[in-house]
Amino acid sequence: MKIINSILVIVICQILFSQVVQDITPMSLNSDINLERTTIVLPTIDVQQLLEQDERISQITHLKRQRFGYEHEIDQDYLEDANVSIQNDGQVYLMQFFSYEAFALRATFEPFYLPEGAHMFVYNGDMSQLEGAYTSENNNDAMYFSTPLIDGERIILELNVDHNVNLDDIQLNVSTIVHDYRGIMQQMGNSSSNRLCGNNVMCEEAQPYTDQINAASWLDMGSYICSVAMVNNMNQDLIPYYLTANHCTDGSN
């Protein structure tokens, strides 16, 4: 008999589900010249080897979380290594990472701290996806920040800093770049597939269980996902408890 430990997590919904963003245009888009970026090409990964490794792990362990990303360990000081240019409104820092055959990329920062007057953006090569601005409102006690998955093989990090900001107050260290080798967003968006053990929740047979379906989701832990469900408690006071397996958090924040 297998015993799977579970864990109740109190989540701050705003942090878990969506990062706070400000409606601000990146300075680079208002520049009359093309601004240079520091470019870092990441090592090529062996996707087939990763898929085979995932298959072996799933067969010998009860851990059912699905890995979708390979974590490139970076540990790079953003301010020190990004290309900087002086504009009328402030300074523009630009850095981009390229990972061959990535479905999507995400950057994680640790430590992460932005003072007022500093704005960070993240986007892909053709600007079809632009996220941000991230500001001091995204600071947290853990000094950790993760961008959304950015579609494509290239992720561009742009920091705009007002002239009156003390650069020593900024802490931005790129700790990892996650290479999505499965196309997880495309997979999760495909509602036509059926699980072997039951009917798809989009089928007519599931209509009596709408509340339960709406309480279930998947938890993105950076480079892998797990299943999770919202639960209430005996007080019925709607504290946002999330129920997941202990191995899903695995000591992570």
ROKOLDREN-619991 format. One record per atom (N, C-alpha, C): residue number from 1; x, y, z. Coordinates in nm, 3 decimals. Example, Ala and Ser with C-alpha at 12.3 -4.5 7.8 and 13.67 -1.06 7.14 Angstrom:
# residues 2
1  1.319  -0.569  0.780
1  1.230  -0.450  0.780
1  1.320  -0.330  0.780
2  1.285  -0.225  0.708
2  1.367  -0.106  0.714
2  1.290  0.003  0.787
//
This chain:
# residues 253
1  0.085  -0.120  0.000
1  0.000  0.000  0.000
1  0.088  0.124  0.000
2  0.062  0.215  -0.091
2  0.139  0.338  -0.100
2  0.070  0.448  -0.019
3  0.149  0.519  0.060
3  0.097  0.633  0.136
3  0.154  0.760  0.076
4  0.069  0.846  0.031
4  0.112  0.972  -0.028
4  0.082  1.083  0.070
5  0.186  1.148  0.118
5  0.166  1.259  0.211
5  0.103  1.376  0.138
6  0.014  1.442  0.207
6  -0.048  1.562  0.149
6  -0.012  1.682  0.234
7  -0.030  1.797  0.178
7  0.007  1.920  0.248
7  -0.096  2.026  0.218
8  -0.135  2.100  0.322
8  -0.224  2.214  0.305
8  -0.139  2.340  0.301
9  -0.162  2.419  0.202
9  -0.085  2.541  0.185
9  -0.182  2.659  0.185
10  -0.152  2.761  0.267
10  -0.229  2.886  0.260
10  -0.161  2.973  0.156
11  -0.233  3.010  0.054
11  -0.173  3.087  -0.054
11  -0.228  3.228  -0.054
12  -0.142  3.321  -0.093
12  -0.188  3.456  -0.124
12  -0.221  3.456  -0.272
13  -0.349  3.461  -0.303
13  -0.393  3.434  -0.440
13  -0.327  3.526  -0.541
14  -0.306  3.650  -0.505
14  -0.250  3.745  -0.600
14  -0.111  3.703  -0.642
15  -0.032  3.647  -0.547
15  0.104  3.605  -0.579
15  0.103  3.477  -0.659
16  0.014  3.383  -0.622
16  0.015  3.253  -0.687
16  -0.036  3.258  -0.830
17  -0.145  3.329  -0.850
17  -0.211  3.321  -0.979
17  -0.166  3.426  -1.078
18  -0.124  3.541  -1.031
18  -0.082  3.644  -1.126
18  0.008  3.744  -1.057
19  0.116  3.779  -1.124
19  0.204  3.881  -1.071
19  0.141  4.019  -1.095
20  0.162  4.109  -0.999
20  0.110  4.245  -1.013
20  0.188  4.317  -1.122
21  0.117  4.375  -1.217
21  0.185  4.446  -1.326
21  0.129  4.588  -1.336
22  0.213  4.678  -1.390
22  0.174  4.817  -1.413
22  0.169  4.844  -1.563
23  0.074  4.925  -1.605
23  0.056  4.955  -1.747
23  0.155  5.064  -1.789
24  0.278  5.023  -1.815
24  0.386  5.115  -1.852
24  0.454  5.060  -1.977
25  0.492  5.147  -2.069
25  0.559  5.105  -2.192
25  0.710  5.101  -2.171
26  0.778  4.994  -2.214
26  0.924  4.988  -2.201
26  0.991  5.104  -2.274
27  1.095  5.159  -2.214
27  1.167  5.271  -2.275
27  1.226  5.232  -2.410
28  1.265  5.106  -2.426
28  1.329  5.065  -2.552
28  1.236  5.083  -2.671
29  1.106  5.077  -2.648
29  1.010  5.093  -2.757
29  0.999  5.239  -2.800
30  1.038  5.330  -2.713
30  1.031  5.472  -2.745
30  1.164  5.528  -2.795
31  1.264  5.443  -2.804
31  1.396  5.489  -2.846
31  1.402  5.500  -2.999
32  1.473  5.600  -3.047
32  1.488  5.621  -3.191
32  1.590  5.525  -3.253
33  1.669  5.459  -3.172
33  1.771  5.366  -3.221
33  1.750  5.228  -3.160
34  1.800  5.127  -3.227
34  1.793  4.992  -3.173
34  1.898  4.977  -3.063
35  1.853  4.946  -2.944
35  1.942  4.935  -2.830
35  2.004  4.795  -2.824
36  2.131  4.788  -2.796
36  2.200  4.660  -2.791
36  2.161  4.584  -2.665
37  2.166  4.450  -2.676
37  2.137  4.363  -2.563
37  2.256  4.272  -2.538
38  2.285  4.247  -2.413
38  2.380  4.140  -2.381
38  2.313  4.008  -2.415
39  2.376  3.926  -2.496
39  2.317  3.800  -2.542
39  2.391  3.682  -2.482
40  2.316  3.592  -2.423
40  2.373  3.472  -2.364
40  2.306  3.351  -2.429
41  2.386  3.269  -2.497
41  2.335  3.147  -2.560
41  2.356  3.032  -2.462
42  2.248  2.966  -2.425
42  2.254  2.859  -2.327
42  2.292  2.727  -2.393
43  2.353  2.635  -2.317
43  2.392  2.506  -2.373
43  2.271  2.430  -2.428
44  2.293  2.359  -2.537
44  2.187  2.277  -2.596
44  2.155  2.161  -2.503
45  2.026  2.132  -2.487
45  1.986  2.021  -2.401
45  1.943  1.902  -2.487
46  1.957  1.783  -2.433
46  1.918  1.660  -2.501
46  1.775  1.627  -2.460
47  1.677  1.668  -2.541
47  1.537  1.652  -2.507
47  1.500  1.505  -2.495
48  1.547  1.424  -2.587
48  1.513  1.282  -2.585
48  1.562  1.218  -2.455
49  1.680  1.255  -2.413
49  1.734  1.200  -2.288
49  1.648  1.243  -2.169
50  1.602  1.367  -2.169
50  1.516  1.415  -2.061
50  1.383  1.340  -2.059
51  1.325  1.318  -2.177
51  1.198  1.246  -2.185
51  1.212  1.102  -2.136
52  1.322  1.038  -2.173
52  1.346  0.901  -2.126
52  1.368  0.898  -1.976
53  1.437  0.998  -1.924
53  1.458  1.006  -1.780
53  1.326  1.026  -1.707
54  1.239  1.112  -1.761
54  1.107  1.133  -1.702
54  1.028  1.003  -1.698
55  1.036  0.925  -1.806
55  0.963  0.799  -1.814
55  1.014  0.699  -1.710
56  1.146  0.691  -1.693
56  1.203  0.598  -1.595
56  1.161  0.637  -1.454
57  1.165  0.767  -1.425
57  1.129  0.814  -1.292
57  0.983  0.783  -1.261
58  0.896  0.801  -1.360
58  0.753  0.777  -1.339
58  0.724  0.631  -1.312
59  0.809  0.541  -1.358
59  0.786  0.397  -1.341
59  0.838  0.343  -1.208
60  0.934  0.412  -1.148
60  0.996  0.357  -1.027
60  0.960  0.434  -0.901
61  0.879  0.537  -0.913
61  0.843  0.617  -0.796
61  0.697  0.655  -0.803
62  0.641  0.685  -0.686
62  0.501  0.730  -0.680
62  0.488  0.878  -0.711
63  0.598  0.949  -0.728
63  0.592  1.092  -0.754
63  0.529  1.116  -0.891
64  0.414  1.178  -0.894
64  0.339  1.194  -1.017
64  0.342  1.337  -1.071
65  0.432  1.419  -1.019
65  0.444  1.552  -1.076
65  0.508  1.540  -1.215
66  0.468  1.626  -1.305
66  0.518  1.620  -1.443
66  0.620  1.731  -1.467
67  0.741  1.689  -1.496
67  0.843  1.787  -1.530
67  0.824  1.829  -1.676
68  0.837  1.958  -1.699
68  0.828  2.008  -1.836
68  0.947  2.095  -1.872
69  1.026  2.134  -1.771
69  1.133  2.229  -1.797
69  1.268  2.181  -1.746
70  1.371  2.216  -1.821
70  1.508  2.194  -1.778
70  1.560  2.325  -1.720
71  1.619  2.320  -1.601
71  1.665  2.440  -1.534
71  1.813  2.466  -1.564
72  1.839  2.569  -1.642
72  1.976  2.615  -1.662
72  2.018  2.697  -1.540
73  2.119  2.654  -1.468
73  2.168  2.729  -1.353
73  2.252  2.847  -1.405
74  2.209  2.969  -1.373
74  2.272  3.088  -1.429
74  2.356  3.163  -1.326
75  2.295  3.208  -1.219
75  2.361  3.285  -1.113
75  2.435  3.405  -1.173
76  2.359  3.494  -1.236
76  2.417  3.606  -1.308
76  2.364  3.739  -1.254
77  2.455  3.828  -1.221
77  2.418  3.961  -1.173
77  2.367  4.043  -1.291
78  2.239  4.075  -1.288
78  2.177  4.141  -1.403
78  2.236  4.279  -1.429
79  2.243  4.362  -1.327
79  2.293  4.499  -1.345
79  2.438  4.500  -1.394
80  2.516  4.406  -1.347
80  2.657  4.403  -1.384
80  2.679  4.358  -1.528
81  2.595  4.267  -1.577
81  2.619  4.206  -1.708
81  2.528  4.255  -1.820
82  2.416  4.320  -1.787
82  2.325  4.367  -1.892
82  2.385  4.488  -1.963
83  2.351  4.505  -2.090
83  2.393  4.623  -2.165
83  2.309  4.743  -2.119
84  2.374  4.856  -2.091
84  2.303  4.973  -2.040
84  2.318  5.089  -2.137
85  2.210  5.164  -2.154
85  2.213  5.286  -2.236
85  2.139  5.396  -2.161
86  2.182  5.519  -2.180
86  2.124  5.633  -2.111
86  2.022  5.699  -2.203
87  1.899  5.711  -2.156
87  1.793  5.777  -2.230
87  1.748  5.902  -2.154
88  1.664  5.982  -2.217
88  1.617  6.105  -2.151
88  1.543  6.077  -2.021
89  1.465  5.969  -2.020
89  1.382  5.940  -1.903
89  1.451  5.852  -1.800
90  1.567  5.798  -1.835
90  1.634  5.710  -1.741
90  1.730  5.615  -1.811
91  1.769  5.511  -1.740
91  1.862  5.413  -1.795
91  1.787  5.287  -1.836
92  1.832  5.227  -1.947
92  1.772  5.105  -1.998
92  1.876  4.994  -1.994
93  1.844  4.887  -1.923
93  1.928  4.769  -1.916
93  1.862  4.658  -1.997
94  1.942  4.591  -2.082
94  1.886  4.487  -2.168
94  1.976  4.363  -2.166
95  1.910  4.248  -2.149
95  1.981  4.120  -2.153
95  1.886  4.017  -2.213
96  1.939  3.928  -2.297
96  1.855  3.824  -2.354
96  1.925  3.688  -2.344
97  1.842  3.585  -2.326
97  1.890  3.448  -2.322
97  1.827  3.371  -2.438
98  1.908  3.289  -2.503
98  1.860  3.207  -2.614
98  1.885  3.061  -2.580
99  1.780  2.978  -2.595
99  1.793  2.834  -2.571
99  1.730  2.761  -2.688
100  1.811  2.688  -2.762
100  1.771  2.626  -2.888
100  1.657  2.526  -2.866
101  1.553  2.537  -2.951
101  1.438  2.448  -2.957
101  1.350  2.454  -2.832
102  1.355  2.563  -2.758
102  1.266  2.579  -2.643
102  1.126  2.615  -2.691
103  1.025  2.551  -2.634
103  0.887  2.593  -2.658
103  0.862  2.728  -2.590
104  0.922  2.743  -2.472
104  0.907  2.867  -2.395
104  1.021  2.874  -2.295
105  1.044  2.994  -2.242
105  1.149  3.015  -2.142
105  1.092  3.099  -2.028
106  1.146  3.078  -1.909
106  1.114  3.165  -1.795
106  1.241  3.192  -1.717
107  1.246  3.309  -1.658
107  1.359  3.348  -1.575
107  1.316  3.355  -1.430
108  1.402  3.308  -1.341
108  1.378  3.326  -1.198
108  1.490  3.410  -1.140
109  1.454  3.495  -1.046
109  1.549  3.586  -0.982
109  1.557  3.557  -0.832
110  1.678  3.549  -0.783
110  1.701  3.532  -0.640
110  1.843  3.577  -0.605
111  1.859  3.691  -0.538
111  1.754  3.775  -0.480
111  1.689  3.865  -0.584
112  1.572  3.916  -0.548
112  1.495  4.009  -0.630
112  1.446  4.122  -0.543
113  1.484  4.243  -0.579
113  1.432  4.361  -0.509
113  1.440  4.481  -0.602
114  1.326  4.548  -0.621
114  1.319  4.668  -0.703
114  1.271  4.785  -0.618
115  1.347  4.894  -0.612
115  1.299  5.015  -0.543
115  1.199  5.088  -0.632
116  1.132  5.187  -0.576
116  1.043  5.270  -0.657
116  1.124  5.340  -0.766
117  1.067  5.345  -0.885
117  1.136  5.407  -0.998
117  1.209  5.308  -1.085
118  1.202  5.179  -1.050
118  1.261  5.073  -1.133
118  1.149  4.986  -1.188
119  1.152  4.960  -1.318
119  1.046  4.885  -1.384
119  1.108  4.775  -1.472
120  1.063  4.653  -1.453
120  1.117  4.541  -1.530
120  1.012  4.484  -1.624
121  1.058  4.450  -1.745
121  0.972  4.390  -1.847
121  1.038  4.262  -1.896
122  0.955  4.172  -1.949
122  1.007  4.050  -2.009
122  0.925  4.022  -2.134
123  0.994  3.985  -2.243
123  0.923  3.961  -2.369
123  1.004  3.869  -2.458
124  0.942  3.826  -2.568
124  1.010  3.736  -2.661
124  1.064  3.812  -2.781
125  1.127  3.739  -2.873
125  1.200  3.802  -2.982
125  1.116  3.886  -3.076
126  0.993  3.843  -3.105
126  0.910  3.918  -3.199
126  0.807  4.008  -3.128
127  0.820  4.021  -2.996
127  0.733  4.108  -2.916
127  0.586  4.064  -2.920
128  0.562  3.939  -2.956
128  0.424  3.890  -2.955
128  0.376  3.866  -2.812
129  0.468  3.858  -2.718
129  0.432  3.844  -2.576
129  0.516  3.943  -2.496
130  0.449  4.033  -2.427
130  0.516  4.132  -2.344
130  0.452  4.129  -2.206
131  0.534  4.104  -2.103
131  0.484  4.097  -1.965
131  0.549  4.208  -1.882
132  0.471  4.268  -1.794
132  0.521  4.376  -1.709
132  0.439  4.502  -1.733
133  0.473  4.608  -1.665
133  0.595  4.627  -1.588
133  0.581  4.569  -1.448
134  0.692  4.508  -1.402
134  0.704  4.463  -1.264
134  0.779  4.571  -1.187
135  0.733  4.599  -1.066
135  0.785  4.713  -0.992
135  0.809  4.673  -0.847
136  0.824  4.774  -0.761
136  0.843  4.749  -0.618
136  0.725  4.675  -0.557
137  0.609  4.679  -0.622
137  0.493  4.606  -0.571
137  0.512  4.455  -0.579
138  0.610  4.410  -0.657
138  0.638  4.267  -0.668
138  0.742  4.218  -0.568
139  0.794  4.308  -0.486
139  0.889  4.266  -0.383
139  0.820  4.177  -0.281
140  0.892  4.083  -0.223
140  0.837  3.994  -0.121
140  0.946  3.956  -0.022
141  0.905  3.901  0.091
141  1.000  3.869  0.198
141  1.103  3.766  0.155
142  1.065  3.677  0.063
142  1.159  3.574  0.017
142  1.261  3.628  -0.082
143  1.238  3.751  -0.132
143  1.326  3.813  -0.232
143  1.342  3.721  -0.353
144  1.229  3.666  -0.397
144  1.227  3.571  -0.509
144  1.123  3.617  -0.610
145  1.154  3.597  -0.738
145  1.059  3.636  -0.843
145  1.075  3.542  -0.962
146  0.963  3.504  -1.020
146  0.963  3.420  -1.140
146  0.878  3.488  -1.247
147  0.931  3.494  -1.369
147  0.852  3.547  -1.479
147  0.754  3.441  -1.528
148  0.652  3.480  -1.602
148  0.570  3.379  -1.670
148  0.654  3.308  -1.776
149  0.602  3.198  -1.829
149  0.665  3.134  -1.943
149  0.652  3.226  -2.064
150  0.764  3.252  -2.129
150  0.766  3.341  -2.246
150  0.783  3.256  -2.370
151  0.691  3.267  -2.461
151  0.684  3.181  -2.579
151  0.808  3.197  -2.668
152  0.866  3.083  -2.707
152  0.976  3.084  -2.803
152  1.111  3.054  -2.743
153  1.214  3.064  -2.827
153  1.350  3.028  -2.790
153  1.428  3.144  -2.727
154  1.369  3.261  -2.720
154  1.441  3.379  -2.673
154  1.359  3.451  -2.565
155  1.424  3.484  -2.455
155  1.361  3.564  -2.351
155  1.446  3.688  -2.328
156  1.381  3.804  -2.334
156  1.450  3.933  -2.322
156  1.406  3.998  -2.192
157  1.503  4.037  -2.112
157  1.479  4.102  -1.984
157  1.519  4.249  -1.996
158  1.426  4.337  -1.972
158  1.453  4.481  -1.981
158  1.422  4.548  -1.848
159  1.516  4.628  -1.799
159  1.497  4.704  -1.676
159  1.510  4.851  -1.708
160  1.410  4.929  -1.671
160  1.412  5.075  -1.685
160  1.427  5.137  -1.546
161  1.523  5.227  -1.533
161  1.553  5.286  -1.402
161  1.551  5.438  -1.415
162  1.468  5.504  -1.336
162  1.466  5.650  -1.335
162  1.601  5.703  -1.289
163  1.635  5.825  -1.335
163  1.767  5.882  -1.305
163  1.791  5.903  -1.155
164  1.684  5.922  -1.078
164  1.702  5.953  -0.936
164  1.710  5.827  -0.848
165  1.709  5.709  -0.907
165  1.713  5.584  -0.831
165  1.858  5.548  -0.796
166  1.881  5.509  -0.674
166  2.012  5.461  -0.630
166  2.029  5.318  -0.677
167  2.123  5.294  -0.769
167  2.140  5.160  -0.826
167  2.179  5.057  -0.721
168  2.241  5.102  -0.612
168  2.280  5.008  -0.507
168  2.159  4.946  -0.437
169  2.042  5.008  -0.455
169  1.920  4.955  -0.392
169  1.859  4.841  -0.472
170  1.902  4.824  -0.597
170  1.845  4.720  -0.683
170  1.918  4.588  -0.661
171  1.841  4.481  -0.643
171  1.898  4.347  -0.634
171  1.829  4.259  -0.738
172  1.904  4.222  -0.840
172  1.851  4.139  -0.947
172  1.957  4.036  -0.987
173  1.938  3.915  -0.942
173  2.029  3.808  -0.979
173  1.950  3.701  -1.052
174  1.985  3.676  -1.178
174  1.917  3.571  -1.255
174  1.970  3.437  -1.206
175  1.886  3.362  -1.136
175  1.931  3.237  -1.077
175  1.916  3.119  -1.173
176  1.804  3.112  -1.245
176  1.784  3.004  -1.342
176  1.706  3.054  -1.463
177  1.727  2.988  -1.574
177  1.642  3.001  -1.692
177  1.581  2.863  -1.717
178  1.448  2.856  -1.716
178  1.379  2.729  -1.736
178  1.346  2.713  -1.883
179  1.391  2.602  -1.942
179  1.368  2.569  -2.083
179  1.252  2.470  -2.088
180  1.140  2.513  -2.143
180  1.023  2.424  -2.158
180  1.046  2.335  -2.279
181  1.067  2.205  -2.254
181  1.094  2.111  -2.364
181  0.973  2.026  -2.400
182  0.859  2.050  -2.335
182  0.738  1.973  -2.364
182  0.628  2.056  -2.431
183  0.636  2.187  -2.423
183  0.527  2.270  -2.471
183  0.409  2.260  -2.376
184  0.435  2.290  -2.247
184  0.335  2.264  -2.143
184  0.209  2.346  -2.162
185  0.221  2.470  -2.209
185  0.102  2.552  -2.225
185  0.012  2.499  -2.336
186  0.074  2.446  -2.442
186  -0.005  2.385  -2.548
186  -0.073  2.258  -2.499
187  0.000  2.181  -2.415
187  -0.059  2.059  -2.361
187  -0.179  2.089  -2.272
188  -0.163  2.188  -2.182
188  -0.270  2.218  -2.088
188  -0.389  2.283  -2.158
189  -0.364  2.343  -2.274
189  -0.474  2.404  -2.347
189  -0.552  2.306  -2.433
190  -0.503  2.182  -2.441
190  -0.569  2.081  -2.522
190  -0.672  2.008  -2.438
191  -0.799  2.043  -2.453
191  -0.905  1.983  -2.371
191  -0.968  1.862  -2.436
192  -0.914  1.819  -2.551
192  -0.976  1.708  -2.622
192  -0.924  1.572  -2.577
193  -0.812  1.571  -2.502
193  -0.755  1.443  -2.461
193  -0.828  1.387  -2.341
194  -0.838  1.255  -2.332
194  -0.903  1.187  -2.222
194  -0.801  1.110  -2.140
195  -0.817  1.110  -2.009
195  -0.734  1.027  -1.924
195  -0.780  0.884  -1.934
196  -0.686  0.791  -1.916
196  -0.720  0.649  -1.926
196  -0.813  0.605  -1.813
197  -0.810  0.678  -1.701
197  -0.886  0.633  -1.584
197  -1.022  0.700  -1.571
198  -1.060  0.784  -1.666
198  -1.189  0.849  -1.651
198  -1.221  0.939  -1.768
199  -1.340  0.998  -1.762
199  -1.384  1.087  -1.868
199  -1.322  1.225  -1.853
200  -1.306  1.293  -1.964
200  -1.259  1.430  -1.963
200  -1.362  1.518  -1.892
201  -1.312  1.617  -1.813
201  -1.404  1.702  -1.737
201  -1.489  1.791  -1.828
202  -1.455  1.799  -1.955
202  -1.533  1.880  -2.047
202  -1.650  1.801  -2.106
203  -1.663  1.673  -2.071
203  -1.770  1.590  -2.127
203  -1.901  1.613  -2.051
204  -2.012  1.572  -2.114
204  -2.144  1.592  -2.055
204  -2.158  1.519  -1.922
205  -2.091  1.404  -1.910
205  -2.102  1.325  -1.787
205  -2.051  1.401  -1.665
206  -1.972  1.504  -1.687
206  -1.912  1.577  -1.575
206  -1.997  1.694  -1.527
207  -2.107  1.722  -1.591
207  -2.187  1.840  -1.557
207  -2.234  1.845  -1.412
208  -2.266  1.732  -1.348
208  -2.308  1.740  -1.206
208  -2.195  1.777  -1.111
209  -2.069  1.780  -1.160
209  -1.955  1.800  -1.072
209  -1.883  1.932  -1.103
210  -1.959  2.032  -1.146
210  -1.898  2.158  -1.186
210  -1.819  2.222  -1.072
211  -1.875  2.222  -0.951
211  -1.807  2.285  -0.838
211  -1.673  2.217  -0.810
212  -1.673  2.084  -0.813
212  -1.549  2.011  -0.787
212  -1.447  2.036  -0.898
213  -1.494  2.042  -1.020
213  -1.404  2.068  -1.133
213  -1.342  2.207  -1.120
214  -1.423  2.305  -1.084
214  -1.373  2.441  -1.071
214  -1.276  2.457  -0.954
215  -1.281  2.364  -0.859
215  -1.191  2.371  -0.743
215  -1.056  2.307  -0.771
216  -1.044  2.238  -0.883
216  -0.918  2.169  -0.917
216  -0.839  2.249  -1.019
217  -0.707  2.240  -1.009
217  -0.621  2.311  -1.104
217  -0.486  2.242  -1.106
218  -0.395  2.302  -1.179
218  -0.257  2.253  -1.175
218  -0.166  2.361  -1.120
219  -0.065  2.318  -1.047
219  0.025  2.408  -0.975
219  0.159  2.413  -1.047
220  0.197  2.530  -1.093
220  0.322  2.548  -1.165
220  0.433  2.576  -1.064
221  0.529  2.484  -1.054
221  0.639  2.497  -0.959
221  0.769  2.537  -1.028
222  0.759  2.601  -1.143
222  0.877  2.652  -1.212
222  0.919  2.566  -1.328
223  0.950  2.437  -1.300
223  0.993  2.347  -1.408
223  0.909  2.219  -1.410
224  0.810  2.209  -1.322
224  0.720  2.093  -1.323
224  0.585  2.137  -1.270
225  0.484  2.054  -1.294
225  0.349  2.085  -1.247
225  0.297  1.970  -1.161
226  0.204  2.004  -1.075
226  0.134  1.907  -0.991
226  -0.015  1.940  -0.990
227  -0.095  1.842  -0.948
227  -0.237  1.869  -0.932
227  -0.262  1.931  -0.795
228  -0.367  2.010  -0.785
228  -0.397  2.080  -0.661
228  -0.547  2.110  -0.658
229  -0.602  2.123  -0.539
229  -0.745  2.152  -0.526
229  -0.769  2.252  -0.415
230  -0.862  2.342  -0.435
230  -0.904  2.435  -0.331
230  -0.998  2.362  -0.235
231  -0.979  2.385  -0.106
231  -1.068  2.324  -0.007
231  -1.113  2.430  0.093
232  -1.231  2.410  0.148
232  -1.281  2.496  0.254
232  -1.250  2.429  0.388
233  -1.298  2.483  0.498
233  -1.273  2.424  0.630
233  -1.401  2.429  0.712
234  -1.398  2.372  0.831
234  -1.518  2.360  0.913
234  -1.577  2.496  0.950
235  -1.493  2.599  0.955
235  -1.543  2.733  0.987
235  -1.613  2.799  0.869
236  -1.596  2.741  0.750
236  -1.658  2.796  0.630
236  -1.624  2.945  0.611
237  -1.498  2.982  0.642
237  -1.461  3.123  0.634
237  -1.379  3.155  0.510
238  -1.369  3.062  0.417
238  -1.308  3.084  0.285
238  -1.161  3.124  0.291
239  -1.089  3.077  0.394
239  -0.944  3.091  0.391
239  -0.893  3.015  0.268
240  -0.807  3.077  0.185
240  -0.767  3.011  0.059
240  -0.668  2.896  0.079
241  -0.717  2.783  0.128
241  -0.634  2.665  0.142
241  -0.621  2.593  0.009
242  -0.502  2.546  -0.019
242  -0.476  2.464  -0.139
242  -0.426  2.329  -0.091
243  -0.482  2.223  -0.143
243  -0.442  2.088  -0.106
243  -0.360  2.025  -0.218
244  -0.239  1.985  -0.185
244  -0.153  1.919  -0.284
244  -0.069  1.815  -0.213
245  0.008  1.738  -0.290
245  0.093  1.637  -0.230
245  0.222  1.700  -0.178
246  0.277  1.644  -0.072
246  0.397  1.699  -0.011
246  0.514  1.701  -0.108
247  0.522  1.600  -0.195
247  0.635  1.597  -0.290
247  0.625  1.706  -0.396
248  0.509  1.770  -0.408
248  0.497  1.876  -0.508
248  0.575  2.001  -0.467
249  0.573  2.032  -0.338
249  0.646  2.149  -0.293
249  0.792  2.116  -0.270
250  0.821  1.997  -0.215
250  0.958  1.947  -0.203
250  1.053  2.051  -0.143
251  1.004  2.122  -0.042
251  1.088  2.222  0.024
251  1.094  2.355  -0.047
252  1.029  2.369  -0.161
252  1.034  2.495  -0.237
252  0.943  2.598  -0.172
253  0.971  2.726  -0.202
253  0.889  2.835  -0.151
253  0.760  2.839  -0.234
//
